[in-house]
Amino acid sequence: MSSNKNALIRYKTLDKCLKNKYRKYTLEDLINECSEALFEFEGKESFVSKRTVQLDLQNMRSEKFGYEAPIEVYERKYYRYSDPDYSIHNISVNESDLKAMNNAVQILKQFKDFSMFKEMNGVIQKLEDSIQSTNQKSIIHLDKNEQLKGLEHIDILYDAILHKKVLHILYKSFTARESSNYVVHPQLLKEFNNRWFLICLYKRKMYNLALDRMESIEAEEKIEYIDKNLDGDEYFKDIIGVTVSETIAPRNVVFFVDSSNAPYVKTKPLHKSQEIVSETKQGTMFKICVQINFELERLLLGFGDCLIVRKPRKLRLKMEEKFKSGSRNYDNLIISDEN
């Protein structure tokens, strides 16, 4: 059992004793009560030292854990709360705290149908009951879609990452004719543009697999899990989206945005590396330093005619060709409609 769990059991036991109005507890009594409580939880002999209980009482008295318990020693040897109604389980909150908690509950309720949060429903209901929630409509609306295909896989993938399990995933990409079996070491779950991905190790390389393309998932017990100890912030720091290359270095991407749309890009940067290169009445020149991937191209194309890629040249030519191809598609559509 972890030391934190032990401490929690001791605090709960001390609280029960100190608020008991019908019995007197010496320090030795408190030590015995804590030892017995740990024995009940662990199922083995467990002795709590005098120093440990004294430190627990000191922590409960202090602001360290927010208790500030009114513990007193009376008749020079017995311990109790000077306030008979006090308990460490009584949460003291003011009106401002209640409003903040109520707002938090309204946000949490938006996840009530999301599979990862189903077990939270009871907790959220308890919070609502305890703070006498006004059942107000949510003022903050989060963009989510519980009907997305693949969300049913999140629980098993989350559990596999948490408990370091190797998985067999039957997967069919959009371009594949048939499904393929992947034996992967799951590392991270990533949401991008309202779509979920598993970042995993496959054949010694990092891959991202879309959850909506997974057909089945099974645990592989015979293969030892390889933990890459990925830090999400570090792993995705040089990209937009989820596609990270181990061989492509980040490049400076310079692009111009016209004056009508530049404020949007200023207030919502495309990437944390974004800088302003220059400004004129016509618009603003920006620079970001990222790996050039599919998601970046899609993002830049989404700005339509209000954004022009200047550098690197290869990316600029690629964007130019895509716009020309799009124009030809519209020309063909007009001809088709006329016929």
KEMARKOL-715529 format. One record per atom (N, C-alpha, C, CB): x, y negated, z negated. Coordinates in steps of 0.001 Angstrom, whole numbers, plus 500000, padded with zeros to 6 digits. Glycine has a CB too. Layout:
N
XYZ/...
//
This chain:
339
500844501197500000/500000500000500000/500877498756500000/499046499993498776/500507497758500763/501328496552500867/501280495767499571/500862495675502036/502333494954499369/502402494133498161/501274493115498117/503747493420498080/500854492616499287/499747491656499336/498448492297498852/499567491112500765/498221493548499265/497014494257498832/497063494522497332/496856495584499603/498245494878496831/498407495091495389/498069493830494613/499838495535495067/498576492703495102/498338491427494427/496849491093494423/499136490298495107/496175491349495539/494739491070495629/493955491895494608/494225491360497051/494327493163494482/493652494029493509/493889493527492084/494144495486493648/495114493106491805/495420492586490462/494631491314490172/496927492309490322/494568490402491134/493828489144490929/492347489416490661/493980488220492162/491773490339491437/490361490673491243/490139491298489869/489875491631492347/491075492129489446/490963492782488134/491091491758487008/492042493877487979/492067490866487120/492253489827486100/491029488921486038/493522488993486395/490483488595487196/489285487733487239/488127488396486512/488881487423488702/487960489708486741/486870490447486085/487034490428484564/486825491905486594/488268490572484106/488534490583482662/488349489197482046/489955491087482388/488889488193482693/488880486838482123/487485486226482034/489763485936482946/486564486706482872/485201486165482811/484258487058481990/484646485993484225/484813488133481430/484016489038480586/483819488392479199/484720490448480453/482583488054478874/482286487351477621/482143488311476421/481001486535477782/482152489596476705/481833490553475651/483034491369475189/480759491478476125/484222490999475661/485411491727475225/486607490773475184/485699492930476167/487493491018474247/488706490220474128/489872490983474765/489009489886472635/490676490261475582/491787490881476288/493115490258475876/491593490758477795/494013491100475404/495387490666475159/496165490828476463/496054491487473987/497410490350476465/498243490515477656/498453491999477950/499605489803477474/498637492779476897/498816494224477069/497574494857477676/499141494890475728/496389494385477254/495134494897477821/495053494596479316/493920494284477092/495447493372479696/495400492970481099/496355493816481945/495747491480481238/497517494118481375/498488494975482070/497894496354482318/499796495097481254/497244496916481301/496641498247481424/495502498255482443/496124498723480062/494686497202482417/493559497116483354/494064497059484800/492687495871483042/495116496283485046/495683496178486395/496293497513486836/496752495063486443/496961498181485920/497565499479486238/496495500502486594/498406499986485056/495403500510485845/494310501446486111/493625501143487444/493285501399484975/493473499855487740/492831499468488995/493654499926490194/492626497950489045/494963499759490115/495838500211491197/495822501726491320/497267499721490967/495724502414490165/495650503875490181/494397504345490919/495661504432488745/493275503668490695/492013504023491356/492114503859492862/490868503167490818/492800502806493315/492896502543494751/493941503417495424/493221501084494992/495063503668494743/496155504409495365/496093505901495094/497465503872494888/495418506293494019/495328507702493673/496604508255493088/494957508492494869/497465507388492607/498708507849491965/499070506900490839/499875507943492994/499882507400489918/500275506604488757/500972505322489211/501199507420487823/500491504202488675/501069502922489067/501137502013487842/500240502258490209/502347501616487462/502528500773486284/502855499349486707/503638501334485377/502089498405486154/502298496990486434/503105496395485285/500934496235486621/504151495691485603/505030495141484564/504418493902483908/506402494793485159/504914493607482712/504482492420481981/504793491155482773/505155492362480606/505972491105483383/506386489939484157/505455489702485346/507826490112484644/505024490804485989/504131490686487152/502808490054486762/503885492061487785/502208490513485661/500921489981485222/501065488530484767/500343490842484085/502151488211484092/502387486822483677/502497485908484894/503667486720482819/503175486389485939/503304485598487163/501956485466487865/504337486234488110/501152486546487843/499808486484488425/498957485417487729/499118487861488327/499001485402486417/498237484416485656/498710482998485977/498360484690484146/500011482849486126/500571481541486465/500105481101487851/502110481581486406/500118482019488813/499649481702490174/498172481344490196/499901482882491111/497377482062489407/495948481773489350/495688480399488743/495219482850488546/496509479984487805/496356478660487181/496740477537488153/497219478569485904/497670477828489041/498217476786489900/497339476526491129/499618477166490340/497768475569491955/497068475241493195/497567476093494357/497238473759493524/498515476989494082/499182477759495132/498200478462496055/500109478777494516/497186479111495462/496198479824496261/494827479144496214/496080481263495779/494808477934495694/493555477185495633/492633477578494503/492834477338496898/493128478396493531/492267478850492441/492142477793491343/492808480150491852/493288477297490836/493313476365489697/492431476897488564/492836474946490134/492634478182488271/491795478861487280/492033478306485872/492066480373487303/490957478000485130/491082477457483764/491351478559482740/489806476691483375/492523479181482834/492875480295481941/493447479723480634/493911481266482629/492916480192479536/493401479732478238/493734480930477337/492349478822477559/494620480678476376/494949481675475358/494336481193474041/496519481885475228/493484481999473465/492840481609472209/493197482618471120/491296481511472381/493141482132469898/493566482912468731/494994483439468914/492593484087468489/495741482714469771/497168482957470000/497507484287470684/497877482900468702/496495485038471136/496821486313471779/495803486788472820/496962487360470734/494595486178472862/493570486635473793/493463485672474994/492204486755473069/493144486262476155/493048485471477395/491591485442477881/493985486063478506/491206484267478404/489862484103478967/489828482824479802/488778484058477838/488703482623480513/488461481362481206/487832480388480214/487543481565482460/488344479161480165/487719478156479294/486344477768479809/488606476910479186/486146477904481115/484827477681481716/484183479044481923/484930476883483077/483162479394481160/482560480741481239/481917481048482587/481521480898480158/481652480021483386/481021480237484699/482035480331485837/480044479116484992/483319480202485492/484336480198486548/484619481609487054/485630479558486037/484949481701488335/485457482931488950/486272482529490169/484287483916489343/487312483282490480/488111482951491668/487311483174492943/489396483790491704/486182483867492833/485345484112494009/484345482994494246/484611485425493860/484258482060493314/483397480899493529/484160479878494356/482927480280492175/483687479614495562/484366478673496445/483817477276496193/484191479076497936/484705476382495828/484295475002495591/484469474187496869/485109474377494430/483365473769497461/483428472990498695/482550471758498572/482997473841499907/482953470688499243/482146469476499247/481295469426500512/483040468221499144/480535468348500652/479625468225501793/480376468213503115/478789466962501665/481550467575503117/482364467528504333/482824468926504723/483579466606504136/483216469739503709/483631471116503974/482482471927504570/484135471782502685/481286471739504022/480118472476504511/479818472145505960/478900472173503651/479936470862506315/479686470450507693/480703471084508635/479728468919507815/481986471092508208/483042471686509029/482814473179509212/484416471439508399/482423473866508117/482162475300508194/480957475587509083/481935475879506794/479941474748509002/478755474928509826/479095474782511308/477672473921509427/479950473797511624/480367473609513017/481145474827513512/481226472333513161/482001475369512640/482784476550513008/481876477748513268/483799476886511905/480825477891512451/479877478989512624/479174478883513973/478844478997511485/478798477665514364/478108477477515637/478985477893516813/477679476021515796/480295477644516694/481221478056517753/481373479579517758/482605477375517567/481533480173516560/481692481629516467/480479482362517033/481919482048515010/479294481785516860/478072482446517313/478047482618518829/476853481656516864/478809481794519546/478834481912520999/479506483206521454/479550480717521604/480263483842520545/480945485077520886/480189486307520404/482333485071520306/478963486150519922/478266487241519253/478029488451520159/476950486747518725/477920488241521476/477680489370522380/478952489884523028/476700488972523451/480067489249522741/481349489665523301/481844490870522528/482391488511523256/482244491928523227/482535493205522565/483561493085521445/483025494201523578/484583492245521627/485618492117520599/485083491516519309/486760491271521115/483950490801519391/483440490088518231/482192490726517635/483145488672518603/481780491893518151/480549492504517642/480636492777516141/480257493805518390/481816493196515673/481974493482514251/481943492218513407/483268494224514011/482051491056514061/482026489788513341/480604489306513072/482785488735514121/479618489928513716/478247489440513585/477800489366512134/477303490326514363/478102490416511358/477713490423509947/478425489347509164/477996491773509328/479701489118509478/480470488078508788/479893486704509088/481953488133509199/479568486484510366/478997485194510756/477668484954510053/478808485127512278/476844486023509942/475559485888509266/475751485545507803/474745487168509401/476749486176507149/477040485872505748/477473484417505584/478130486812505212/478293483938506518/478726482539506462/477535481604506580/479744482241507573/476640481920507519/475449481089507701/474615481055506425/474602481609508875/474449482225505812/473646482299504590/474303481535503446/473428483757504185/475637481690503306/476333481098502161/476428479584502242/477717481677502048/476491479043503464/476604477580503590/475268476948503945/477646477213504651/474204477789503943/472861477293504255/472872476560505593/472346476360503133/473307477291506620/473423476713507952/472092476145508416/473924477755508945/472179475034509108/470970474367509600/470442475010510868/471247472899509852/471137476029511353/470742476717512583/470618475746513742/469422477455512382/471491474748513755/471469473759514811/471954474362516118/472320472555514432/471573473740517223/472084474208518503/473564473861518594/471290473585519689/474296474672519352/475733474463519462/476021473217520286/476415475690520087/476853472355519741/477237471131520437/478425471396521352/477574470015519431/479294472344520968/480438472727521790/480073473978522567/481710472959520922/480174473905523893/479852475066524732/481126475590525375/478802474697525822/481434476861525136/482622477484525701/482256478228526982/483274478441524682/483118478102527979/482888478774529246/483208480249529098/483730478143530369/482192481080529184/482387482517529023/481337483250529833/482319482931527530/481610484489530145/480685485316530906/480760486737530389/480999485262532420/479803487109529515/479826488429528901/479545489542529909/478819488490527776/479051489169531113/478717490173532111/479888490532533021/477569489692532940/481052489935532781/482213490244533599/482530491732533551/483420489432533140/482783492308534693/483153493712534750/484528493888534117/483143494233536212/484689494926533334/485975495213532717/486064494835531256/487037494518533456/485110494036530770/485163493633529366/485020494828528428/484073492613529073/484395495884528920/484219497071528076/485553497749527757/483284498067528761/486607497387528502/487920497987528270/488741497250527212/488691498030529560/488328496053526848/489153495220525976/489442495904524641/488471493881525734/488433496521524051/488621497128522729/489700498203522732/487316497723522241/489642499116523699/490614500212523737/492006499687524078/490183501282524760/492084498672524936/493386498094525287/493979497332524104/493250497158526506/493135496597523415/493590495865522227/494131496845521181/492431495017521626/493402497922520979/493820498931520000/495139499588520421/492722500003519831/495307499818521718/496533500442522208/497742499544521999/496396500789523681/497555498242522209/498652497289521987/498970497214520490/498280495871522542/497914497152519688/498093497034518242/498817498245517660/496744496861517560/498441499427518117/499001500652517558/500067501285518456/497896501645517309/500500500542519470/501624500949520333/501395502319520955/502927500962519536/500350502391521786/500003503644522455/500232503526523961/498536504026522165/500762504583524556/500905504673526002/499552505082526589/502032505693526402/499215504544527765/497908504802528358/498022505326529785/497070503539528339/497065506193530146/496828506581531538/495672505707532028/496499508144531681/495902504923533076/494848504061533613/494612504409535077/495222502558533458/493376504787535384/492988505005536776/492586503649537338/491815506061536906/493309503202538356/493204501796538791/493068501729540310/494444500976538326/492206500839540758/492032500635542199/492064499143542491/490699501270542705/493129498708543125/493250497290543462/492306496949544612/494713496934543837/492137495653544877/491230495230545946/491723495694547320/491077493705545934/493030495855547469/493587496210548774/493776497711548967/494902495518548964/493647498490547878/493899499930547979/492667500685548465/494344500483546629/492922501729549247/491816502569549725/491390503582548666/492218503300551014/492382504022547879/492099505019546854/492645504565545501/492699506379547244/492098505155544454/492543504834543101/493889505488542822/491500505288542062/494667504852541946/495973505384541554/496033505508540043/497123504484542073/496831506468539582/496981506678538149/498257505995537658/497008508189537816/498123505111536698/499257504388536139/499481504850534696/499022502847536201/500719505187534373/501093505469532982/501808504227532480/502008506771532851/501164503490531583/501658502157531220/501868502020529711/500682501084531707/502711501049529385/502960500677527996/502348499276527810/504526500701527643/501114499171527305/500426497870527217/501119496919526251/498976498068526783/501240495643526651/501966494654525852/501105493461525433/503157494158526626/500325492915526372/499520491718526089/498213491761526868/500305490435526438/497199491092526324/495971490822527069/495955489336527403/494690491241526250/495609489015528644/495653487627529101/494376487286529861/496892487383529991/493763486156529494/492600485659530219/493027484491531082/491464485243529248/492643484504532351/492926483389533244/491765483218534208/494253483611534012/491267482001534259/490190481669535194/488995482607535039/490705481722536631/488645482869533767/487485483704533430/487634485142533911/486230483106534023/488880485624533954/489144487008534326/490232487544533403/489566487128535830/490122488812533001/491044489385532025/492054490312532693/490272490142530948/493295490284532143/494379491093532688/495133491777531546/495344490222533540/495658492959531848/496555493657530931/497979493476531434/496188495176530812/498839492929530599/500258492823530918/500923494068530338/500901491486530342/501558494862531195/502059496154530741/503376496514531420/501025497240531001/504058497447530811/505297497981531369/504951499240532160/506351498288530242/505350499241533445/505085500389534321/506343500662535142/503844500124535258/506910501853534963/508142502231535657/509233501178535463/507868502434537152/509391500759534207/510448499835533779/510286498413534310/511778500365534212/509126498096534868/508859496746535330/507545496253534729/508813496693536874/507444494934534591/506224494356534041/505185494168535144/506525493013533349/503968494578534858/502860494462535802/501690493772535101/502437495865536350/500801493175535913/499515492737535367/498412493493536104/499329491176535506/497528494104535347/496426494884535901/495110494232535501/496483496361535415/494279493930536477/492980493313536201/492044494325535560/492354492750537492/491374493915534493/490488494844533780/489309495280534648/489971494197532492/488878494393535562/487717494743536375/488046495752537479/487133493492536991/489323496124537619/489707497142538599/490052498471537935/490890496656539421/489923498524536625/490204499762535896/488979500663535913/490630499460534444/489182501929536287/488074502871536377/487977503780535158/488213503707537622/489127504110534570/489122504923533342/490435504711532603/488911506442533666/490380504920531278/491558504740530432/491629505901529444/491513503366529681/492803506521529354/493006507600528396/494354507422527701/492930508980529096/494407507807526435/495657507701525679/496599508838526056/495380507716524160/497901508529526107/498942509526526372/499765509686525094/499856509103527596/499604510818524430/500226511031523129/501661511537523213/499410511997522340/502067512097524357/503363512764524448/504508511841524852/503273513886525424/504187510645525309/505224509717525768/505459508655524705/504826509060527119/506707508408524395/507047507408523384/506828505994523924/508505507582522926/506168505195523140/505826503826523539/507077502944523563/504770503229522579/507175502098524572/508262501121524679/507696499736524405/508944501177526088/508165499122523342/507683497800522947/508632496724523477/507551497700521403/508142495901524401/508957494814524955/508936493571524074/508471494457526350/508121493633523011/508043492526522053/507825491187522759/509318492468521207/506832491166523648/506574489970524447/505948488864523617/505672490306525619/506439487668523813/505810486466523263/505072485797524416/506873485486522598/503760485695524309/502952485172525404/503380483788525865/501518485133524995/503635482887524919/504038481521525276/505340481519526066/504191480661524017/506273482360525656/507565482421526345/507435483117527695/508600483148525477/506671484204527735/506552485012528952/505882484228530087/505756486292528660/504865483429529749/504105482713530777/504542481253530945/502633482760530440/505643480850530318/505987479422530277/506300478823531644/507166479216529375/506739479635532618/507153479096533915/506151479361535025/508479479672534303/504939479745534658/503977480069535713/502617479429535450/503822481582535839/501826479439536507/500394479163536419/499702480485536718/499935478006537423/498824480938535858/498132482200536068/498750483346535294/498114482535537524/498856484519535935/499341485722535244/500489486418535961/498212486693535073/500767486037537201/501762486740537990/503156486207537709/501444486624539471/503919486972536923/505285486599536548/506262487472537322/505510486743535010/507240486843537960/508282487575538666/509558487585537836/508542486956540054/510208488741537770/511460488855537032/512651488388537859/511674490287536585/512444488164539154/513549487810540055/513448486404540632/513612488793541180/512256485806540613/512077484475541201/512280483402540139/510674484340541840/513159482463540419/513420481361539491/512359480277539677/514847480775539710/512024479548538616/511084478432538773/511650477362539693/510745477820537411/510781476742540496/511178475700541439/510449474401541118/510887476137542891/511061473286541506/510379472002541411/509371471897542545/511389470823541456/508103471749542189/507032471575543175/506570470120543091/505830472580542919/506763469380544165/506403467958544210/505157467802545070/507581467087544770/504163467118544550/502911466952545297/502317465570545055/501896468040544902/501601465081546072/500962463767546024/499458463930545838/501266462959547310/498889463141544944/497440463144544717/496924461734544930/497082463660543281/495860461592545711/495357460247546022/494847459540544768/494235460325547070/494662458233544877/494356457396543712/493035457766543033/494313455946544127/492086458305543803/490785458658543216/490886459872542296/489766458935544320/491810460772542601/491911462028541850/493119462104540927/491959463174542803/494061461163541073/495258461179540241/494946461134538740/496144460014540607/493946460321538298/493641460305536851/493254461673536314/492519459325536566/492581462473537136/492193463823536717/493431464676536450/491306464491537790/494414464583537356/495632465389537219/496489464867536069/496441465382538536/496438463553535817/497197462981534700/496665463493533359/497136461440534741/495344463515533233/494733463888531954/494610465392531778/493368463256531831/494659466124532894/494630467584532823/495784468124533659/493256468155533322/496993468133533111/498175468565533870/498025469984534404/499421468477532998/498580470198535575/498543471533536165/499434472498535394/498972471479537631/500483471957534760/501416472768533990/502068471875532950/502486473437534909/502554472471531857/503126471668530784/504400470934531201/503417472546529598/505026471362532309/506243470701532796/505941469482533664/507086471685533583/504669469178533865/504294468124534814/504871466761534441/502786468024534901/505397466069535457/505933464716535300/505429463843536434/507484464728535268/505383462528536188/505052461574537240/506358461117537882/504235460355536677/506442461287539203/507645460887539937/507556459425540352/507848461779541174/506396459038540882/506190457651541318/504707457374541460/506920457372542654/504355456099541489/502960455693541633/502853454514542587/502353455334540265/501803454530543408/501475453413544289/499965453203544260/501979453673545748/499492452233545001/498050451994545082/497343453166545765/497764450685545841/498082453844546632/497481454964547373/497321456228546516/498330455286548596/498220456388545524/498141457580544695/499396457806543880/497874458779545546/499533459032543326/500631459358542409/501371460603542884/500100459570540974/502682460545542777/503518461708543093/503856462419541779/504830461281543867/503533463723541713/503782464526540523/504852465583540796/502483465192540048/505411466118539721/506368467219539833/506115468214538708/507834466697539788/506093469493539061/506049470560538069/507158471553538388/504653471261538049/507613472279537380/508659473287537571/508086474650537222/509920472974536701/507760475438538259/507093476727538063/507560477738539093/505573476566538137/507279479003538817/507436480023539846/506313479840540869/507415481470539226/506632480034542110/505609479903543154/504920481254543313/506235479423544518/503650481286542940/502892482531543012/501521482280543629/502744483159541615/500749483345543711/499434483280544345/498508482319543611/498806484667544401/498538482347542275/497650481484541491/497961480008541696/497754481828540014/499243479666541832/499620478282542108/499061477841543447/501145478119542088/499205478677544457/498688478337545783/497183478101545746/499019479447546783/496463478983545032/495005478831544949/494627477538544239/494381480028544221/495372477197543209/495092475973542464/495313474743543334/495967475898541212/496422474711544058/496723473570544919/495709473454546052/498138473692545491/495323474581546627/494320474565547702/492982474041547206/494141475967548286/492698474277545925/491422473852545357/491219472345545346/491303474366543969/492293471585545454/492171470132545481/491801469599546868/493470469502545022/491803470480547850/491393470078549188/492264468985549775/489975469621549165/491599468006550404/492339466966551121/492880465859550225/491460466360552163/492657465949548909/493144464885548015/494555465170547506/492193464719546827/495113466341547866/496450466701547396/497311467152548575/496373467818546321/498557466675548599/499510467058549642/500786467557548980/499812465862550600/501185468774549304/502445469314548794/503595468726549611/502456470880548855/504594468166548940/505752467597549616/506950468556549584/506129466261548973/507203469158548440/508337470072548268/507897471233547374/509579469329547651/508500472411547599/509483472768548617/508857472906550005/510173474062548236/509680472836551006/509204472821552391/508423474084552740/510379472663553347/508916475228552281/508250476493552597/506825476519552065/509039477668552023/506623476022550849/505279475979550275/504419474975551026/505337475621548778/505009473832551397/504247472806552146/503742473372553470/505125471548552410/504603474074554202/504203474655555475/503123475722555286/505414475254556183/503235476472554201/502229477506553924/500870476885553644/502661478373552736/500853475791552856/499596475089552580/499008474513553874/499821473960551543/499884473956554683/499445473362555956/498788474414556840/500638472718556698/499396475584556920/498852476657557753/497499477152557217/499849477824557826/497358477203555915/496088477640555331/494971476651555638/496228477816553816/495268475354555580/494246474359555911/493887474423557396/494733472945555542/494881474656558247/494599474775559678/493743476005559933/495910474851560494/494059477106559237/493281478331559391/491852478120558927/493925479479558613/491688477380557816/490349477079557322/489567476240558311/490427476365555989/490250475290558937/489593474444559934/489146475273561132/490534473317560390/489990476215561545/489617477076562675/488411477935562329/490795477969563085/488346478391561062/487182479178560646/485895478382560781/487348479653559207/485929477099560401/484748476248560527/484416475994561999/484969474913559792/485463475818562839/485224475614564275/484537476830564882/486550475330565013/485008478036564489/484401479264565005/482956479415564522/485228480485564579/482705478947563297/481362479043562741/480406478157563519/481360478660561258/480882476950563865/480042476014564648/479714476593566012/480751474652564818/480736477192566649/480505477798567971/479529478944567861/481821478289568590/479665479748566783/478763480883566598/477332480414566404/479203481730565405/477158479321565618/475805478808565365/475181478269566634/475835477714564297/476011477650567485/475490477072568732/475023478167569692/476565476199569412/475735479322569636/475344480439570498/474136481185569967/476494481397570657/
//
